[in-house]
Amino acid sequence: MTVDIKRDVFRLAQVFTISRGSRTAAEVLTVTMALQGVAGRGECVPYARYGETLESVAAQIAGFAGAWPDLQDTLPAGAARNALDCAFWDHAAKKAGKRVWDLLGLPEPRPAITAYTLSLDTPTAMQAQAAQNAHRPLLKIKLGTPDDMARLEAVRRGAPAARIIVDANEGWTAEVYADLAPHLIRLGVQMVEQPLPAGADDMLGEIARPLPVCADESCHDRASLPALRGKYDMVNIKLDKTGGLTEALALKAQAQAEGYAIMVGCMVGSSLAMAPATILAQGVAFTDLDGPLLLAEDRAAPLHFDDNGVHPPAADLWG
């Protein structure tokens, strides 16, 4: 087996800002794994929030010398394992001449309506973003500051008919969330994602949760689930957190069995990063696979988006 690791940079269509900072490009690692004359690809997005860098993740990938069955026990959940696991799935599909969902015994994925994310900005700018995207059925608002009320009002004015979900990216306190919650309901917000910092979210089990609360930074893989009980109603499954499609599918099944609703999300990456997640995004409460929509440039054979949502990948892209 040979493994090629390449750093790719995709320009964003506009500056993307969350409560932790801004970016103008998506920097990813593309892994091409060749075995027995067949090559499989995977993409990951190293995330500084979890102590990852492009260099550290590339070193993890380069250091893996085992076979696919060894992967789950050799590397921890995270970006490196994700890129390798998805490359192994792509390789297996190409070698068998089948699609990944066929290997899994699943039906072909149907298009899924995806959220479109509005970057954190001034209320005026966010209202303009909302108005430009008011035709989209589901908007996701990046918040996470003490003065978010004006932003919420502005987005609703800009997109009066859109469904709205909110992502605070750990930026609120319990007091701020409690103050905002009635207004979230008044403005028709359907879910709030990670309002409090991971590891400091016990108050969610003590205060009222008048609308569903989704764990993002607090949920990585199945090992995260026990600590979420009584605090969250939903989990956000991202391949770069679970460490690939294999664990993501297992997390989805276990979380659903324990009564959690499911959101399927993404980091800011290309269509290659989103492609495996389209398999997860079947029958879930919310899909947030808009990474390619935020880019000024993408892969060859990119994912197709239309009024029905994000479609499963062409075989030329992945799987």
C-alpha positions as CSV (number, residue, x, y, z in Angstrom):
1,M,0.0,0.0,0.0
2,T,1.2,3.5,-0.9
3,V,-0.2,6.6,0.6
4,D,0.2,10.1,-0.9
5,I,-0.6,13.1,1.2
6,K,-1.2,16.5,-0.5
7,R,-2.1,19.8,0.9
8,D,-4.8,21.5,-1.1
9,V,-6.1,25.1,-0.7
10,F,-9.6,26.1,-1.9
11,R,-10.4,29.8,-2.0
12,L,-13.6,30.8,-0.3
13,A,-16.2,32.9,-2.1
14,Q,-16.1,35.4,0.8
15,V,-14.6,35.7,4.2
16,F,-16.0,33.1,6.6
17,T,-16.2,34.2,10.3
18,I,-17.3,32.3,13.4
19,S,-16.9,33.3,17.1
20,R,-13.3,31.9,17.1
21,G,-12.0,33.7,14.0
22,S,-12.1,34.2,10.2
23,R,-10.7,32.5,7.2
24,T,-10.5,33.2,3.4
25,A,-9.6,29.7,2.3
26,A,-10.2,26.1,3.1
27,E,-6.9,24.3,3.8
28,V,-7.3,20.5,3.5
29,L,-5.3,17.3,3.3
30,T,-6.0,15.0,0.4
31,V,-5.0,11.4,0.9
32,T,-4.7,9.0,-2.1
33,M,-4.2,5.4,-1.0
34,A,-3.1,2.9,-3.7
35,L,-3.3,-0.8,-3.3
36,Q,-3.3,-3.6,-5.9
37,G,-3.5,-1.1,-8.7
38,V,-6.6,0.7,-7.4
39,A,-6.5,4.2,-5.8
40,G,-8.9,5.5,-3.2
41,R,-9.2,9.1,-2.0
42,G,-10.2,10.9,1.2
43,E,-10.1,14.4,2.4
44,C,-9.8,15.9,5.9
45,V,-9.8,19.3,7.5
46,P,-7.4,19.6,10.5
47,Y,-9.0,21.7,13.1
48,A,-7.1,23.9,15.5
49,R,-9.9,23.7,18.1
50,Y,-9.0,20.1,18.6
51,G,-5.3,20.7,18.6
52,E,-4.8,19.6,15.0
53,T,-2.5,21.3,12.4
54,L,-1.9,20.3,8.8
55,E,1.6,19.1,9.8
56,S,0.5,17.1,12.8
57,V,-2.3,15.4,10.9
58,A,-0.1,14.7,7.9
59,A,2.4,13.0,10.3
60,Q,-0.3,10.8,11.8
61,I,-1.4,9.7,8.3
62,A,2.2,9.0,7.2
63,G,2.8,7.0,10.4
64,F,-0.1,4.6,9.8
65,A,1.4,1.4,8.4
66,G,-1.4,-1.1,9.1
67,A,-4.4,-2.4,7.1
68,W,-7.9,-1.1,7.1
69,P,-9.1,-3.3,10.0
70,D,-6.3,-1.9,12.2
71,L,-7.3,1.8,11.6
72,Q,-10.0,2.2,14.3
73,D,-7.6,0.9,17.1
74,T,-4.4,2.6,15.8
75,L,-5.5,6.2,15.3
76,P,-7.8,8.3,17.5
77,A,-11.0,9.9,16.3
78,G,-10.0,12.9,14.3
79,A,-9.0,14.3,10.9
80,A,-6.2,11.8,10.1
81,R,-8.3,8.7,10.7
82,N,-11.1,10.3,8.7
83,A,-9.0,10.8,5.5
84,L,-7.7,7.3,5.7
85,D,-11.0,5.7,6.4
86,C,-12.7,7.5,3.6
87,A,-9.9,6.6,1.2
88,F,-10.2,2.9,2.3
89,W,-14.0,3.0,1.6
90,D,-13.4,4.6,-1.8
91,H,-10.7,2.0,-2.6
92,A,-13.1,-0.9,-1.6
93,A,-15.9,0.5,-3.8
94,K,-13.6,1.0,-6.8
95,K,-12.1,-2.5,-6.4
96,A,-15.5,-4.1,-6.2
97,G,-17.0,-2.0,-9.0
98,K,-19.8,-1.0,-6.7
99,R,-20.9,2.1,-4.8
100,V,-20.1,2.5,-1.1
101,W,-23.8,2.4,-0.2
102,D,-24.0,-1.0,-2.0
103,L,-21.1,-2.3,0.1
104,L,-23.0,-1.1,3.2
105,G,-26.3,-2.7,2.1
106,L,-28.0,0.7,2.0
107,P,-30.2,2.2,-0.7
108,E,-28.7,4.9,-2.9
109,P,-28.8,8.2,-1.0
110,R,-31.5,10.6,-1.9
111,P,-30.8,14.4,-2.2
112,A,-31.0,16.1,1.2
113,I,-31.9,19.7,1.9
114,T,-28.8,21.3,3.4
115,A,-28.4,24.3,5.5
116,Y,-26.6,27.3,4.1
117,T,-24.4,29.1,6.6
118,L,-24.4,32.8,7.2
119,S,-21.0,34.1,8.5
120,L,-20.8,36.0,11.7
121,D,-20.9,39.8,10.9
122,T,-22.6,43.0,11.8
123,P,-26.4,42.9,11.9
124,T,-26.6,45.0,8.7
125,A,-24.2,42.7,6.9
126,M,-26.0,39.6,8.1
127,Q,-29.4,41.0,7.0
128,A,-27.9,41.5,3.6
129,Q,-26.5,37.9,3.6
130,A,-29.9,36.6,4.6
131,A,-31.7,38.6,1.9
132,Q,-29.3,37.3,-0.8
133,N,-30.1,33.7,0.4
134,A,-33.7,34.1,1.3
135,H,-34.7,31.6,-1.4
136,R,-32.9,28.8,0.5
137,P,-35.2,26.7,2.7
138,L,-32.7,26.4,5.6
139,L,-30.3,29.0,6.9
140,K,-27.7,28.4,9.6
141,I,-26.6,31.5,11.5
142,K,-23.2,31.8,13.1
143,L,-23.4,33.6,16.4
144,G,-21.7,33.3,19.7
145,T,-21.3,36.8,21.1
146,P,-23.0,38.6,24.0
147,D,-24.9,41.0,21.6
148,D,-26.4,38.5,19.2
149,M,-30.0,39.7,19.5
150,A,-29.7,42.3,16.9
151,R,-28.1,39.8,14.5
152,L,-31.0,37.4,15.0
153,E,-33.6,40.1,14.3
154,A,-31.7,41.3,11.2
155,V,-31.5,37.8,9.7
156,R,-35.2,37.2,10.2
157,R,-35.9,40.5,8.5
158,G,-33.7,39.5,5.6
159,A,-35.2,36.0,5.2
160,P,-38.7,36.1,6.6
161,A,-39.7,32.7,5.2
162,A,-36.6,30.6,5.7
163,R,-36.2,27.9,8.4
164,I,-33.4,29.0,10.8
165,I,-30.9,27.1,13.0
166,V,-28.3,28.8,15.1
167,D,-24.7,27.8,15.9
168,A,-23.1,29.6,18.9
169,N,-19.8,27.7,18.5
170,E,-19.4,27.6,22.4
171,G,-19.7,31.4,22.5
172,W,-22.5,31.9,25.1
173,T,-22.8,31.6,28.8
174,A,-25.8,29.9,30.5
175,E,-27.2,33.3,31.3
176,V,-26.9,34.6,27.8
177,Y,-28.5,31.5,26.4
178,A,-31.4,31.7,28.9
179,D,-32.0,35.3,28.0
180,L,-31.9,34.6,24.3
181,A,-34.0,31.4,24.2
182,P,-37.4,33.0,24.3
183,H,-36.4,35.3,21.4
184,L,-35.0,32.3,19.4
185,I,-38.5,30.7,19.7
186,R,-40.2,34.0,18.8
187,L,-38.1,34.3,15.7
188,G,-38.8,30.8,14.6
189,V,-35.4,29.3,15.3
190,Q,-35.7,25.5,15.2
191,M,-32.5,24.4,16.9
192,V,-29.5,25.8,18.7
193,E,-26.1,24.2,18.3
194,Q,-23.4,24.1,21.1
195,P,-24.5,27.2,23.0
196,L,-22.0,26.6,25.9
197,P,-18.3,25.5,25.8
198,A,-17.6,21.8,25.7
199,G,-16.6,20.6,29.2
200,A,-18.5,23.5,30.7
201,D,-22.0,22.6,29.6
202,D,-23.5,21.0,32.7
203,M,-25.9,23.9,33.1
204,L,-27.7,22.7,30.1
205,G,-29.0,19.9,32.3
206,E,-30.3,22.3,34.9
207,I,-31.9,25.1,32.8
208,A,-34.9,24.9,30.6
209,R,-34.3,23.8,27.0
210,P,-37.4,25.2,25.2
211,L,-36.0,24.3,21.8
212,P,-33.7,21.4,20.8
213,V,-30.0,21.8,21.7
214,C,-27.4,20.1,19.5
215,A,-24.0,18.9,20.7
216,D,-21.2,19.7,18.3
217,E,-17.9,20.3,20.1
218,S,-19.2,18.1,22.9
219,C,-19.7,15.1,20.7
220,H,-17.0,13.4,18.7
221,D,-17.7,9.6,18.6
222,R,-19.7,7.0,20.6
223,A,-17.5,7.5,23.6
224,S,-18.9,11.1,23.9
225,L,-22.5,10.0,24.4
226,P,-22.6,9.2,28.1
227,A,-21.6,12.7,29.0
228,L,-24.4,14.2,26.9
229,R,-27.3,12.6,28.7
230,G,-29.8,15.1,30.1
231,K,-28.0,18.1,28.4
232,Y,-28.6,17.7,24.7
233,D,-31.4,16.6,22.4
234,M,-29.4,16.2,19.2
235,V,-25.8,15.4,18.1
236,N,-23.9,16.8,15.2
237,I,-22.0,14.1,13.4
238,K,-18.9,15.3,11.4
239,L,-16.5,12.9,9.7
240,D,-13.5,14.9,10.9
241,K,-14.6,14.4,14.5
242,T,-15.6,10.8,14.3
243,G,-12.5,9.8,12.4
244,G,-14.3,8.6,9.3
245,L,-17.4,7.1,7.9
246,T,-17.0,3.8,9.8
247,E,-17.3,5.4,13.2
248,A,-19.8,8.0,12.0
249,L,-22.3,5.3,11.0
250,A,-21.8,3.6,14.3
251,L,-22.3,6.8,16.2
252,K,-25.5,7.6,14.2
253,A,-27.0,4.2,15.0
254,Q,-26.1,4.4,18.7
255,A,-27.2,8.0,19.2
256,Q,-30.6,7.2,17.5
257,A,-31.0,4.2,19.7
258,E,-30.4,6.4,22.8
259,G,-33.1,8.9,21.6
260,Y,-31.0,11.6,20.1
261,A,-32.0,13.4,16.9
262,I,-29.2,13.6,14.3
263,M,-27.6,16.5,12.5
264,V,-24.9,15.7,9.9
265,G,-22.4,18.5,9.6
266,C,-19.0,19.4,8.1
267,M,-15.9,21.5,8.3
268,V,-15.2,23.9,5.5
269,G,-13.8,21.7,2.8
270,S,-14.4,20.6,-0.8
271,S,-16.9,18.2,-2.3
272,L,-14.5,15.3,-1.6
273,A,-14.9,15.9,2.1
274,M,-18.7,16.1,1.9
275,A,-19.2,13.1,-0.3
276,P,-19.1,10.3,2.3
277,A,-21.4,12.4,4.6
278,T,-24.2,12.2,2.0
279,I,-24.6,8.6,3.1
280,L,-25.1,9.7,6.7
281,A,-27.5,12.4,5.8
282,Q,-30.5,10.1,5.2
283,G,-33.5,10.4,7.5
284,V,-31.8,12.9,9.8
285,A,-33.3,16.1,11.4
286,F,-30.8,18.5,9.8
287,T,-28.1,18.3,7.1
288,D,-25.4,20.9,7.0
289,L,-23.1,19.9,4.1
290,D,-22.8,23.4,2.5
291,G,-18.9,23.4,2.4
292,P,-18.8,23.4,-1.4
293,L,-21.3,26.3,-1.6
294,L,-18.9,28.5,0.4
295,L,-16.0,27.9,-2.0
296,A,-14.9,29.9,-5.0
297,E,-13.4,26.8,-6.5
298,D,-13.9,23.1,-5.9
299,R,-12.9,19.6,-7.1
300,A,-13.5,18.1,-10.5
301,A,-16.8,16.3,-10.6
302,P,-18.1,18.2,-7.6
303,L,-21.3,17.4,-5.7
304,H,-24.5,18.6,-7.3
305,F,-26.7,21.0,-5.4
306,D,-30.2,22.0,-6.6
307,D,-33.7,22.7,-5.1
308,N,-33.8,19.2,-3.8
309,G,-30.6,19.6,-1.9
310,V,-27.2,18.0,-2.0
311,H,-27.0,14.8,-4.2
312,P,-24.8,11.8,-3.6
313,P,-21.4,11.9,-5.3
314,A,-20.6,10.7,-8.8
315,A,-18.3,7.8,-8.9
316,D,-15.6,10.0,-10.4
317,L,-15.5,12.0,-7.2
318,W,-15.7,9.3,-4.4
319,G,-17.2,6.0,-3.5
